Amino acid sequence: DLPERYRFNPFVQMLANPAVVFVDIGAQTGVDKRDRGRGSAWLDFDGDGDLDLFSVGIQSTHALYRNEGQGQFEDVTLLWGLDDSRGGWGGTAADFDNDGDADLFVTRDAWEGAAANSLYRNEGDRFVDVAQRAGLDEAQASFTAAWGDVDLDGYLDLYVANGVIGDGGRNNLWYNQRDGTFADIGQASGTADSSKTIGTAFGDYDGDGYLDLYVVNIGTPNRLYHNGTDGTFVDRADQAGVIFPLEGGYVTFFFDFNNDGQLDLFASTMSAFEDVLNSWVEGRAIEPNRPFLYLNNGDGTFADIAVPAGLGRSFGSMGIGLGDVDNNGFPDIYLANGGPEMYRLEPNALFLNQGDGRFVEVTSAAGVGNLGKGHGATFADFDADGDLDLYVGLGGHYDADVWPNSLYRNDGPVGNYLGLQLVGTASNRDAIGARAVAYCGARQVHGQVASGYGFGSSNALALHLGLGQADQVERLEVRWPSGKGQVWEGVPVNRLLRIVEGEANYAIIGEY
């Protein structure tokens, strides 16, 4: 027999009974774009009520897939003016001009040099790149970007992570001037980090109603920029205890993983392949090369609980996805793994949140362990059946490392859910930054609207709240970015609601 120390650790996934199974339907739906795996965004670009898909191209043009219903997509890239040969890295969706339709922002050129980014404005029948007109065409080595209304004026601002080549470059905080143009206030606001920044995300971690900003750097401490509400930010990462990972830090997001009403933080590490292999053999992380799960203590500080939470292994995570795939009311984590080396093959990984502070890996049993280098990973209920499906951009750094992307349909079984399509009026129209909580008996389920996290990507903006076996939401609360709060009683489950800020009644626009 092989000595115990050399056996692969079976981990908890071998013991777990996964609550969900996925099937890859990328090829049959026609969204299996072959490329080097960049970012993606879910959006309803044509306003027909179906979730469409945007996949960033780098070795080929972008791809825009219109959801035709019945599990089918049509490639309308050329028709809608997105056949852009310049490629890109991350892709996020947001209605930056509050005109009621989704626009797109694409970052370039990260590790491969400096180039102008693109802001594709939705004109109703096509997309037009207005980056130059908007003042966003500064040539940078941009990696990821995140949208958020930092001053609560009702218009979305944009943070862009730059400088992953050479000696680094200055990050931009683009202030939306409400006339279709943006002004860089990075230096004036104190957020113009000149480190090699990979990941970034907005979230109100202290509950004061203003979005704060987390920035993940390679080789230097991460930043937690606290919003001073006066147009300035102060880095409190050291005091808050969130400066790690220092080496190999990659992408990030805010989320409330334990439903206590306070936003926690997750930061991935792209560990060396040797550390990943050793971690598999030894059944533990090769410190400090592992993910960091920061629990919000509620006093401005965080505690790293990744190891006791079941995330204490080394991964080469270049992308991460966030979504409650089994509808148990607690957000799950998908790690899109790999590295630049051609020989490197590392399964992506799905961790189910058990709701008791632990995550259980169910990758193989759930059917989502693709070996292609993972990057953008985004969730959306594209088939409107009440559960979250998963799109993964696959492929590596080098020109020959090309893979087909995957669309994993969630075949359940899952619990009940409540979907919320929030429409801002005093707030930004996408309601990015809004928080919602569903009360079901003694349980609370929390969610926040965000665009731009992980590998510079966007989930569908509609909130998807898993409810487990609850058959009614006794009380639903929404706190808008404007500061307004609204409450509804006796809300039915397994419905998609359209809620307009300030309107007393919601509309049911979908049910399953």
C-alpha positions in Angstrom: 0.0 0.0 0.0 1.0 3.6 -0.6 2.1 5.2 2.6 -0.5 7.5 4.1 1.5 10.6 3.7 1.6 10.2 -0.1 -2.1 9.5 -0.6 -4.3 12.2 -2.0 -6.5 13.6 0.7 -10.1 12.8 -0.2 -11.3 15.9 1.6 -14.9 16.4 2.6 -16.2 16.2 -1.0 -16.0 12.4 -1.0 -18.2 12.3 2.1 -20.6 15.0 1.1 -24.0 14.4 -0.4 -24.2 17.4 -2.8 -27.6 19.2 -3.0 -27.1 20.2 -6.6 -25.9 18.8 -9.9 -24.9 20.7 -13.1 -24.8 19.7 -16.7 -22.6 21.5 -19.3 -24.8 22.7 -22.1 -22.3 25.2 -23.6 -22.0 23.3 -26.9 -25.7 22.6 -27.4 -26.7 26.2 -26.7 -23.9 27.7 -28.9 -22.2 29.7 -26.1 -19.0 27.6 -26.0 -16.8 30.3 -27.3 -13.3 29.1 -27.9 -10.8 31.6 -26.5 -8.4 32.2 -23.7 -11.1 32.5 -21.0 -11.8 36.0 -20.0 -14.6 37.8 -18.2 -18.3 37.7 -18.8 -21.5 39.5 -17.8 -25.2 38.7 -17.7 -27.6 41.4 -18.8 -30.9 42.0 -20.5 -29.5 44.2 -23.2 -32.7 44.2 -25.4 -35.2 44.6 -22.6 -37.2 41.5 -23.4 -37.1 40.1 -19.9 -34.6 37.3 -20.7 -31.0 37.2 -19.4 -28.5 37.5 -22.2 -24.8 36.8 -22.1 -21.7 38.8 -22.9 -18.3 37.0 -23.2 -15.1 39.0 -23.5 -12.8 38.0 -26.3 -9.1 38.3 -26.3 -7.9 36.0 -29.1 -11.2 36.5 -31.0 -13.9 39.2 -30.9 -16.3 39.5 -28.0 -19.5 37.5 -28.1 -23.0 38.7 -27.4 -25.6 36.0 -27.1 -29.3 36.9 -27.1 -31.4 34.6 -25.0 -34.2 33.2 -27.2 -35.9 31.2 -24.5 -36.3 27.5 -24.3 -32.6 27.1 -23.5 -31.4 28.6 -26.8 -29.1 31.6 -27.6 -28.4 33.5 -30.8 -25.1 35.1 -31.5 -25.9 38.7 -32.3 -22.3 40.1 -31.8 -22.1 41.6 -35.3 -25.6 42.8 -35.4 -25.1 44.8 -32.1 -21.7 46.2 -33.0 -19.5 44.3 -30.6 -17.3 42.5 -33.1 -14.3 44.3 -31.7 -11.0 42.8 -32.6 -9.0 44.6 -29.9 -10.0 41.9 -27.4 -10.2 42.5 -23.6 -9.9 41.0 -20.1 -12.8 41.9 -17.9 -16.4 42.7 -18.8 -18.9 44.3 -16.5 -22.5 45.5 -17.1 -24.1 48.6 -15.7 -26.5 51.3 -16.8 -24.0 54.2 -16.4 -26.3 56.8 -17.9 -29.5 55.8 -16.2 -31.4 55.6 -19.5 -32.9 52.2 -18.7 -30.7 49.8 -20.7 -27.6 47.9 -19.8 -24.2 49.2 -21.0 -20.8 47.4 -21.0 -17.3 48.2 -19.8 -14.3 46.2 -21.1 -10.8 46.4 -19.6 -7.6 45.9 -21.6 -4.7 44.8 -21.7 -3.5 43.6 -18.3 -0.4 41.4 -18.6 0.0 42.0 -22.3 0.6 45.8 -22.3 -1.3 49.0 -22.2 -4.3 49.9 -24.2 -7.5 52.0 -24.1 -10.5 50.4 -22.4 -14.0 50.5 -23.9 -17.3 51.8 -22.7 -20.0 50.3 -24.9 -23.1 52.4 -24.7 -26.4 50.7 -25.4 -28.2 52.7 -28.1 -31.3 50.5 -28.1 -30.4 48.7 -31.3 -26.6 48.5 -31.1 -23.7 49.2 -28.8 -21.3 52.1 -29.5 -17.9 52.5 -27.9 -18.0 56.0 -26.3 -14.9 55.6 -24.1 -13.1 58.5 -25.9 -16.1 60.8 -25.6 -16.5 59.8 -21.9 -12.9 60.4 -21.1 -12.2 56.7 -20.3 -9.8 55.9 -23.1 -6.5 56.4 -21.1 -4.1 53.7 -22.1 -3.4 51.5 -19.1 -2.7 47.8 -18.3 -6.2 47.4 -16.9 -7.3 44.1 -15.3 -10.6 44.4 -13.5 -13.2 47.1 -12.8 -16.1 47.6 -10.4 -19.1 49.9 -10.5 -20.5 51.8 -7.5 -22.1 55.2 -6.6 -19.4 56.5 -4.2 -21.1 59.8 -3.4 -24.8 58.7 -3.6 -25.7 61.2 -6.3 -27.7 58.6 -8.2 -25.1 57.9 -10.9 -22.6 55.0 -11.1 -18.9 55.7 -10.7 -16.2 53.3 -11.9 -13.0 52.0 -10.3 -10.4 50.5 -12.6 -7.5 48.3 -11.5 -4.3 49.0 -13.5 -0.6 48.4 -13.5 0.0 44.7 -13.5 3.0 45.1 -15.8 6.3 47.0 -15.2 6.5 48.9 -12.0 2.7 49.1 -11.7 0.4 51.9 -12.6 -2.0 54.3 -11.0 -5.6 53.0 -10.5 -8.4 55.2 -11.5 -11.6 56.2 -9.7 -13.7 57.6 -12.5 -16.4 60.0 -11.2 -19.6 60.0 -13.2 -20.3 63.7 -14.1 -23.9 62.9 -15.1 -23.4 64.2 -18.6 -21.9 61.1 -20.2 -18.4 61.9 -19.2 -16.1 60.8 -16.3 -13.4 62.6 -14.3 -10.5 60.7 -12.6 -10.6 61.5 -8.9 -8.3 58.7 -7.9 -5.6 60.9 -6.5 -7.9 63.5 -5.0 -9.9 60.8 -3.3 -6.9 58.8 -2.0 -7.6 55.7 -4.1 -5.0 56.0 -6.8 -3.0 52.9 -5.6 0.1 52.4 -7.8 0.7 48.8 -6.8 0.1 45.9 -9.2 -3.6 45.6 -8.6 -5.5 42.6 -9.8 -8.9 42.5 -8.0 -11.3 45.1 -6.7 -14.8 45.2 -5.3 -17.2 47.7 -3.7 -19.1 47.1 -0.5 -20.4 48.9 2.5 -18.6 47.0 5.2 -19.3 49.3 8.1 -23.0 49.8 7.4 -22.9 53.6 7.1 -24.7 53.7 3.8 -21.6 54.6 1.7 -19.7 52.1 -0.5 -16.2 51.2 0.6 -13.6 49.7 -1.7 -11.3 46.7 -1.4 -8.2 46.3 -3.6 -6.1 43.2 -4.0 -2.4 43.7 -5.0 0.4 41.4 -6.0 3.5 41.7 -3.7 2.2 44.6 -1.6 -0.5 44.9 1.1 -4.1 44.9 0.0 -6.1 48.1 0.6 -9.4 48.6 2.3 -10.5 52.1 1.4 -13.0 53.4 3.8 -15.4 56.0 2.3 -15.2 59.2 4.3 -18.5 60.4 2.8 -16.8 63.7 1.8 -15.2 62.5 -1.5 -12.1 61.0 0.2 -11.1 57.5 1.2 -8.7 56.3 3.9 -6.9 52.9 3.7 -7.8 50.9 6.8 -6.6 47.5 5.7 -4.0 47.2 8.3 -6.2 48.2 11.2 -9.0 46.0 9.8 -6.7 43.0 9.4 -7.2 42.4 5.7 -3.8 43.1 4.1 -3.3 39.5 3.1 -2.6 37.7 0.7 0.6 39.5 -0.1 2.0 37.1 -2.7 -0.3 35.9 -5.4 -3.3 37.8 -4.4 -5.8 37.9 -7.2 -9.5 38.5 -7.2 -12.1 39.4 -4.5 -15.7 40.1 -3.5 -17.8 41.3 -0.6 -20.6 39.1 0.6 -22.5 38.2 3.7 -21.6 34.6 4.0 -23.3 34.0 7.4 -26.4 36.2 7.0 -25.6 38.4 10.0 -26.2 41.6 8.1 -22.5 42.5 7.8 -20.5 42.2 4.7 -17.6 39.8 4.8 -14.7 39.6 2.4 -13.2 36.8 0.2 -9.8 37.1 -1.5 -8.2 34.4 -3.7 -4.6 33.5 -4.2 -3.1 32.2 -7.4 -0.7 29.8 -5.7 2.3 28.3 -7.4 1.5 24.9 -9.0 4.0 23.2 -6.7 2.1 24.5 -3.7 -1.2 23.3 -5.2 0.1 19.8 -5.8 1.6 19.6 -2.3 -1.7 20.9 -0.8 -3.6 18.1 -2.5 -1.1 15.5 -1.1 -1.0 16.9 2.4 -4.6 17.9 2.7 -3.8 21.4 3.9 -2.7 24.8 2.6 0.9 25.6 1.9 0.9 28.7 4.0 0.3 31.5 3.3 -0.8 30.5 -0.3 -4.5 30.0 0.2 -7.8 31.9 0.0 -8.6 34.3 2.8 -12.2 34.4 4.2 -12.5 37.5 6.3 -15.4 37.5 8.8 -16.7 41.0 9.6 -16.5 41.4 13.4 -18.8 44.4 13.3 -16.3 46.8 14.9 -14.3 47.8 11.8 -12.1 44.7 11.9 -12.1 41.3 10.3 -10.9 37.8 11.3 -9.5 35.3 8.7 -11.5 32.1 9.2 -10.7 30.4 5.9 -9.0 27.3 7.4 -11.7 26.4 10.0 -14.3 27.2 7.3 -13.0 24.4 5.1 -11.2 26.6 2.6 -7.7 25.9 3.9 -6.1 24.6 0.7 -3.8 26.1 -1.9 -5.5 26.9 -5.3 -4.4 28.7 -8.4 -7.6 30.8 -8.4 -7.7 33.4 -11.2 -11.4 33.9 -11.0 -14.1 33.4 -8.5 -17.9 33.2 -8.7 -20.5 33.9 -6.0 -24.0 32.5 -5.8 -26.4 30.4 -3.8 -26.6 27.4 -6.1 -28.7 25.1 -3.8 -31.0 27.8 -2.5 -30.3 27.1 1.1 -30.0 30.8 1.8 -26.2 30.9 2.1 -23.9 32.0 -0.8 -21.6 29.4 -2.3 -18.2 29.9 -3.8 -16.8 28.7 -7.2 -13.1 28.9 -7.7 -11.9 29.2 -11.4 -8.4 27.8 -11.2 -5.2 27.5 -13.3 -2.1 29.4 -14.1 -0.1 30.6 -17.0 2.0 27.5 -17.5 0.8 25.4 -20.5 1.3 22.1 -18.6 -0.8 23.3 -15.6 -4.1 21.6 -15.3 -6.1 22.2 -12.1 -9.8 21.5 -11.6 -12.1 24.4 -10.8 -13.8 23.9 -7.4 -17.3 24.4 -6.0 -17.7 24.9 -2.3 -21.2 24.8 -0.8 -22.0 27.0 2.1 -23.5 24.8 4.9 -24.8 27.7 6.9 -22.9 26.8 10.0 -19.7 28.5 9.2 -18.3 25.7 7.0 -17.9 25.2 3.3 -18.0 21.7 1.7 -16.3 20.9 -1.6 -18.6 19.1 -4.1 -16.8 19.7 -7.3 -16.7 16.3 -8.8 -20.2 15.2 -7.7 -21.7 18.5 -8.9 -20.1 18.1 -12.3 -18.3 21.4 -12.5 -14.6 20.4 -12.2 -13.5 21.5 -15.7 -9.7 21.3 -16.2 -9.5 24.3 -18.6 -7.8 27.3 -17.1 -10.7 29.1 -15.4 -11.2 32.9 -15.4 -14.5 34.7 -15.4 -17.2 32.8 -13.5 -20.7 34.3 -13.4 -24.1 33.1 -12.1 -27.6 33.8 -13.5 -30.9 32.0 -13.7 -30.9 32.2 -17.5 -33.7 29.7 -18.0 -35.9 31.2 -15.3 -36.4 27.9 -13.4 -35.6 29.2 -10.0 -32.0 28.2 -9.6 -28.6 29.8 -10.5 -26.7 28.5 -13.6 -23.0 29.1 -14.1 -21.0 30.4 -17.1 -17.2 29.9 -17.0 -14.6 31.4 -19.3 -11.9 28.8 -19.9 -8.4 29.1 -21.4 -4.9 30.2 -20.5 -2.4 33.0 -21.0 -0.6 31.7 -24.1 -2.1 31.9 -27.6 -2.2 28.1 -27.9 -4.0 27.6 -24.6 -7.5 27.8 -26.0 -10.6 26.1 -24.5 -14.3 26.2 -25.1 -16.3 28.1 -22.5 -18.8 26.2 -20.4 -22.5 26.9 -19.5 -23.5 24.8 -16.6 -27.2 24.3 -16.2 -28.3 23.8 -12.7 -30.5 20.7 -12.5 -31.0 20.8 -8.7 -32.5 19.7 -6.5 -32.7 23.1 -4.8 -34.8 24.9 -2.2 -37.3 27.8 -2.7 -36.1 31.2 -3.7 -37.1 34.9 -4.1 -35.8 37.0 -7.0 -35.6 40.8 -6.8 -35.2 43.1 -9.8 -34.6 46.4 -8.1 -35.0 49.6 -10.1 -33.7 52.8 -8.6 -35.2 56.3 -9.0 -33.5 58.5 -6.5 -30.7 55.9 -6.5 -28.8 54.7 -9.6 -31.2 52.9 -11.9 -29.5 49.5 -11.4 -29.7 49.9 -7.6 -26.1 48.8 -7.3 -25.2 49.0 -3.6 -28.8 48.2 -2.5 -29.2 45.7 0.3 -32.2 43.3 0.9 -33.1 41.0 3.7 -35.9 38.4 3.7 -37.3 37.2 7.0 -38.5 33.6 7.1 -39.4 32.6 10.6 -36.3 32.9 12.7 -34.1 33.0 9.6 -32.8 36.0 7.7 -31.4 35.9 4.1 -29.3 38.9 3.0 -28.2 40.1 -0.4 -26.5 43.1 -2.0 -26.6 44.3 -5.6 -23.1 44.5 -7.2 -21.4 44.7 -10.6 -17.7 44.0 -11.1 -15.9 41.4 -8.9 -14.1 38.2 -9.4 -12.3 38.2 -12.7 -13.8 41.6 -13.7 -17.2 40.1 -14.3 -20.9 40.6 -13.5 -23.5 38.2 -12.3 -27.1 39.0 -13.2 -28.0 42.1 -11.3 -31.3 40.7 -10.0 -30.9 39.5 -6.4 -31.4 35.7 -6.0 -32.3 34.9 -2.4 -32.4 31.2 -1.5 -35.0 30.4 1.0 -34.6 26.7 1.8 -37.9 25.1 2.7 -39.6 28.4 3.7 -43.0 28.7 1.9 -43.4 32.5 2.6 -41.3 35.5 3.2 -42.9 37.1 6.2 -41.1 40.3 5.8 -39.0 41.8 3.0 -36.8 44.9 3.6 -34.9 46.8 0.9 -32.5 49.6 1.7 -31.7 51.6 -1.3 -28.4 53.4 -2.0 -30.3 56.7 -1.5 -30.9 55.8 2.1 -34.6 55.1 1.7 -36.0 51.9 3.1 -39.1 49.9 2.1 -40.9 47.0 3.7 -43.4 44.4 2.4 -45.2 41.7 4.4 -46.3 38.3 3.3 -44.3 38.0 0.1 -44.8 34.8 -1.9 -41.9 32.6 -2.7 -40.6 31.2 -6.0 -41.3 34.6 -7.7 -39.3 37.2 -9.5 -40.4 40.6 -8.3 -39.8 44.0 -9.9 -39.5 46.6 -7.2 -39.3 50.3 -8.2 -37.8 52.6 -5.5 -40.5 54.6 -3.8 -43.5 52.6 -5.2 -45.6 50.8 -2.6 -46.4 47.8 -4.7 -44.2 45.3 -6.5 -44.9 43.5 -9.7 -44.5 39.8 -10.2 -42.6 39.3 -13.5 -41.8 35.7 -13.2 -42.6 32.6 -11.2 -41.5 29.0 -11.1 
